[in-house]
């Protein structure tokens, strides 16, 4: 897996401002924005600025980005068959075969695969909306590592000017990024105390950076959704076994997963299902976050 892309570029379906704080390149699939862009109601200036440098002047890339954004919007937001059919009819780049309800999701999956392969994004992580991740269907190979009780930057009231200025401070962004990639630290051979102290240091550095730049913070739960293939391929999640004193598979054997305490924070390990996993099949890592007050209700059965 490319550590470079895990560090540098993210595909965003949820919160472009937050992604821009942590990653050099942001592939902005935020569906509402993409929908407006496609219909000519918003400019692509921010999207171009956030894209990887090599793609910022690539008009074909921007067109494919906008088209896919519309398709994901229709797929996720338009559940009424008549409304969806009307929206698809207005997209001239689709064939009648692609518009057919039996073929639509397969077309999006193929188009997305073409997109990530064409622009070198197959290993890029994905920022997904919390509502698209469910704990109710645990028959899945995806594993969620959730950092509890951490103060994360709240971009609700951040201006783009403040975020673009922050992006110029490489040292500050590295400190935020280290926390974002906490599961990819190779802790093989390290002690439990070392792992706990290192994670807490990452949290403290991120909080200090946020404070220095005047960002508001909120206590939230930040998760990384990892495929079993990702977990088996490298260091990702190695610290979990050290903290728990047992293999990851053993922790997941129970229906509710497990929670590990590490100082003032906790780490929850559960199985989760991403609603669009049948479309976004190959990208190995997904991020999502939500208020901790919603965590238990999201994971509990009906």
JOQUI-V670132 format. One record per backbone hydrogen bond with DSSP energy under -1.0 kcal/mol. NH is the residue of the N-H (numbers start at 1). CO is the residue of the C=O. E is the energy in kcal/mol with one decimal. If there is no record, write none. Layout:
nh->[NH;NH]
co->[CO;CO]
e->[E;E]
//
This chain:
nh->[6;7;8;9;10;11;12;13;19;20;22;23;25;26;27;29;29;34;35;36;37;38;39;40;41;48;49;50;51;55;58;59;62;63;64;65;66;67;68;69;70;71;72;73;74;75;76;77;78;84;85;86;87;88;89;90;91;94;99;103;104;107;108;109;110;111;112;113;114;115;116;117;118;119;121;124;126;127;128;132;133;134;140;143;144;145;146;147;148;150;152;154;158;163;164;165;166;167;168;169;170;173;174;175;176;177;178;180;181;182;184;185;190;195;196;197;198;199;200;201;202;203;204;205;206;207;208;209;210;211;212;213;214;215;218;220;221;222;223;224;225;226;227;231;232;237;238;240;242;243;244;245;251;252;258;260;262;265;266;267;268;269;270;272;273;275;277;279;280;281;286;287;288;290;294;295;298;299;300]
co->[2;3;4;5;25;125;27;127;15;16;18;19;8;50;10;12;27;30;31;32;33;34;35;37;36;44;45;46;47;52;55;57;58;59;60;61;62;63;64;65;66;67;68;69;70;71;72;73;74;80;81;82;83;84;85;86;88;91;95;100;100;103;104;105;106;107;108;109;110;111;112;113;114;115;116;121;285;11;287;129;130;273;138;226;270;224;268;222;266;220;218;216;155;159;160;161;162;163;165;166;168;169;170;171;172;173;174;176;177;179;181;182;187;191;192;193;194;195;196;197;198;199;200;201;202;203;204;205;206;207;208;209;211;210;152;150;290;147;288;145;286;143;284;227;228;183;235;237;238;239;240;241;247;248;269;267;265;262;148;260;146;258;144;142;134;132;274;276;276;279;225;126;223;221;291;292;294;295;296]
e->[-1.8;-1.6;-2.2;-1.9;-2.1;-2.9;-2.9;-2.7;-2.2;-2.2;-1.0;-2.2;-3.7;-2.6;-3.1;-2.7;-1.1;-2.8;-2.6;-1.9;-2.7;-2.6;-1.4;-1.6;-2.7;-2.6;-2.1;-2.1;-1.3;-2.5;-1.6;-1.0;-1.9;-2.2;-2.5;-2.5;-2.3;-2.5;-2.5;-2.1;-1.9;-2.1;-2.8;-2.0;-2.5;-2.4;-2.5;-3.0;-1.3;-2.7;-2.5;-2.2;-2.1;-2.6;-1.9;-1.0;-1.4;-1.6;-1.7;-2.1;-1.5;-2.4;-2.2;-2.5;-2.2;-2.8;-3.1;-2.2;-2.3;-2.4;-2.7;-2.1;-2.4;-1.7;-3.1;-1.2;-2.5;-2.9;-3.4;-1.5;-1.8;-3.0;-2.0;-3.4;-3.1;-2.5;-2.9;-3.3;-3.1;-1.4;-2.7;-2.9;-1.2;-1.9;-2.9;-1.8;-2.2;-1.9;-1.4;-2.2;-1.2;-2.1;-2.1;-1.5;-1.7;-2.6;-2.1;-1.8;-1.9;-1.6;-2.3;-1.2;-2.6;-2.0;-2.3;-2.6;-2.3;-2.3;-2.4;-2.1;-2.0;-2.0;-2.6;-2.6;-2.0;-2.4;-2.5;-2.1;-2.2;-2.3;-2.4;-1.7;-1.1;-2.6;-2.4;-2.4;-2.4;-1.9;-2.8;-1.9;-4.1;-3.4;-1.3;-2.1;-1.9;-2.2;-3.0;-1.1;-1.2;-2.6;-2.5;-2.0;-1.4;-1.6;-2.1;-3.1;-2.8;-1.5;-1.1;-2.8;-2.6;-3.2;-1.9;-1.1;-2.8;-3.4;-2.1;-1.7;-3.2;-1.3;-1.9;-3.7;-1.5;-1.5;-2.1;-1.1;-1.9;-1.7;-1.9]
//
